[in-house]
Amino acid sequence: LCDWGSDVCSSDLALPDAVPVAEPCVARCEEGDLIVDVAVANAGMAGLRSGVSIRVYAGEEELAAERTGSVVTIGNRSSITRLTLPATDGTLRVVVDEEDRVGECHEDNNEVDVEGCP
């Protein structure tokens, strides 16, 4: 949850906190596909609006771009979106709210790295 000691999150100002959730499945890598399930969790103290962006990158190349379809309540996550990407080795970067359209408790936790195909 939000760090109540920070200047941004206080008991007077409740904000959401968009956090990426990503789980790769490498079972189809030999067939040329990498499956990645992505979602946005809300670790904040207010509802997170719909339409939050979720992007997946391999290096600087954008592999996928999606948006959440509904409001994410406190302590929950959006529906999972299953992405079928080209089999990619190395690290993938999943980024939420890249455009900074959501005022959040913490803006420094909007990325997560996951491993691609072995």
Salt bridges, closest charged atoms under 4 A:
ASP33 OD2 - ARG28 NH2 2.67
ASP37 OD1 - ARG82 NE 2.71
GLU62 OE1 - ARG55 NE 3.14
GLU98 OE1 - ARG55 NH1 3.18
GLU99 OE2 - ARG55 NH1 2.79
GLU99 OE2 - ARG67 NH2 3.28
GLU111 OE2 - ARG93 NH1 3.93
